[in-house]
């Protein structure tokens, strides 16, 4: 994040804090900055507090559209999932910022995911609960091919595996699967243990996608899907990750 982006981010932070009376929660007073938060690769996030209430102000990257992020879709899915308690509580949303209640707990890591018993006991039932939400008639099934082509169209240097990535995406899109709420970035660092169970963070890439994609991301074999489909999903996911990284580096001026 360059100095200009940081300056713009802090400006949006202060503007958001000045609008605290419009937040979807009653606060004792104007929130104050506690500290910037680390961990995100595209957005700026800040921990703020008012009395005993803590919140996270995320200032969205100016490259949201380039990265294929649909902020309206993200908000709609977060609002849909609010009653489950498995997502952060929404406090305030604009096209430029997202404010959520701070989730106190411990982040998962690779060792957590390697503990199959804990994964199956806690996270898999939660994902099943999320996948049970019916898709609204106005929501579209996510197209992995369109998503990949959106990235490829912007890259000044296309990876040598571009044709293979498109082939994998087209094969998945052609399947007869029924779309479900899919996080699409379900890495251990986006899962946090709390007293009420796991809470999943960072829903900006979420969409009505393939029902096995999130489990594949965690390296778990998805039931009810054949080995061939799981291999296709794994290869597609790796290709999407490669495109995302290449485009992110390009936008940051690394390449």
N, C-alpha and C positions, 0 to 999 in steps of 0.2 A: 504494500500500500504506500503510494508516494505521499510527500508532504502536503500536496494540494488536496488529495483525497482525505487525508487525516484532518486537515483544516475544515473541509466541507463536512466531514463526519461529526466533528465536534460542534459545528454550527447547528447541524440537524439535531444533535443530542440536546443542546441547550434549548432549542425551539420546542422539542418534545417535552422537556421538563417543565417549560413555561406553560404548557397546555395540560398540566396534571389534573385539573378539574374536569377534563373531558374523558379521563381514563375510566374504564369500566370497573372501578373499585373505589371505595371511599378511603381516602388517605388523610392522615392528621395534618399534613402540610406539604409544601412543595418538596419533591424528592431532590436529593443531592447526590452527586457523583461519589461513589466509593472507590472504584478503580476501573481501568480498561480491562477487558477480559481477553485472554489469549485462546488459541486453539482453532479459530476459524480461518479458512484460507481465502475467503472472498469478501466477507462482510466485516464491519466493525461492530463490536459488541461492548457494552458498558454495564457494569453493576451499579445500581443506584438504590437508595433507600429513603424511606420516610417513616420515622418512628421505628416500629418493629417489622415493617413490611419492606421486603426487598424485591426488586424487579430487574429484568435484563432488557436493556434497550439495544435492539439490533438495528444498525443503520445499513440499509441494503446497498450492495455493490451497484455502481452505475452501469455495470455490464450485465445486469439481470437478463435482459432480452437476448443478448448475444449468447449467454450461457444456457438459454432455453428454459429459464425460470419464469413461471407464470405466477405472479404474486397474488392475483385474484383467486386462482385455483388453490394456492397454498392456504389462504385465509378461509376459503369455503370448506376445505377438508379439516382444518383445525377446528373450526366452529362445529362441524358435524361430529367430531370426536371429543368435544369438550366433556360430555357426560360420562365418558369412560374413565376419566382420571388418568389416562395413560399418556396424555400430551400436556405440555405446559398450559396454564390458564392464560387466556388472552386478556390483555388489559387495554391495549390501544393499537390501532392499525391504521396506517396511511400507505400511500404508494411508495414511500421512502423509508419508513421505519416500521418495526414490529416490536411491541412491548409485551413481554410475558412475565408472569410471576416467577421469581427465582426458585428453582427446584433444588432443594437441599438433599444431598445424598452422595453416593460414591459411583464414579464412572466405571463402567465395565472395561475390561481389557481382553486381550487375546486369551489369557488364561481362563477368564470367566467363560468364554465361549467354548473352550476346550472341555469344560466340565459339562458333559452331555446331560447329566441328570438335572442339573440346575437349569440348563437351557430348556430342556423339555418340560420341566415343572413350572417355570415362570414365564418364559418368553413365548413359547409356541402357543399356549392357550390364549395369550394376549393377542398374538397375531391372528388367531382364528376368530377372536371377538371382533377385531378390526375388519377382517375380510367378510364378516357376516353383514356388514352394512350394505343395503341395496343401493345400486347406482341410480342416481336421479336421471330422469329421461333427458335432461338438458346437458348432462355430462358426456363427454366423448371418451371412447376407448383410446388409450395412449398408443401412438404409433412410434415404435422404436425405429423404424426406417426413416420417418420424417425427422425424428430427433437427431439421428446420426447424420443425415444429409444437411441439417441445419448447421451442425458443427463443421462438416467437411466443406461447405460452401464458403466458410469464413477463413479457413486455414490457408495460409500462403504456401505452406509446404505440406502436402497431404502425406500421411504415413503410407508405407508400402503395402500395408494390410488393409487399405481402405476398401478395396473390392470385396475382401473377405468379410469385413465388418458389415457392409451393406447386405451381403448375401445372408449372413446370420440374422440380421434385423428383419429382412424380408421374410425369411422362413418362420420366424416367431410371429410376425404380424399375420401371416397366412393361417396360423393355427386357429382352432375353433374354441379356444379358451374363453371363459367368461371373466371380464375385468373385475378387479377388486381394488380396494384402496391399497396402494403399494408405495412404500416409503422411498425406495430406489437408492437410498444411501445408508442402509442399515448396518453400519459398522459399529463395533463395540463402543467406540468413543461417543456415539450418539445415543447410548442407552445408559440410564442412571438408576441406581438402586435407591429406593426410598422406603419409608416405613409402610407405605401402602402398595408397594410393589414396583416393578420397573416402569419408568417414564421414558418415552422416546422423544428425543430432541431433533431439531433441524429438519423441518418438513418441506423445504423449498423445492425439492425435486419430486415431491409426491404427486401421484396421478392415479387414474384408474387403469392399472397395469396388470401384468401377468401374475397370477396367484402364487407362483413359485419363486418369483424373483428375489424377494427379501430373504427367504431361507437359503437360496443359493448364495446370496451375498455373505451370509454368515458361515458358509461352508457346510451347510447341513443338507443332506439329501432330502428332497421334497417328496412326501408321500403322494400317491395318486398321479404321479407324473413319471413317465418312463425314463430310463437311463439316457436314451438318445436326446429327449427333450431337455433334460437337465444339463447335458453336455453343450447343447446349443445355447442354452441360457447362460451357462458359465462363459462360453466363448464370446457371446454378445456382451456380457457384462464387462469382461476384460477389454473388449474393443471400445466400449463406451468410455471406460475409465481412461484409456489411452488418448481418445479424442478430447476428453475433458481436460486432461493434463496439458496436451499440446496447445489447446486454445487458451487455457488459463495462462500459460507461459507467454504466448503470443500477445495477449492483452496486457500483460505486465511488462512487456518489452524485453523478456528474457531471450527470445529468439527473433 
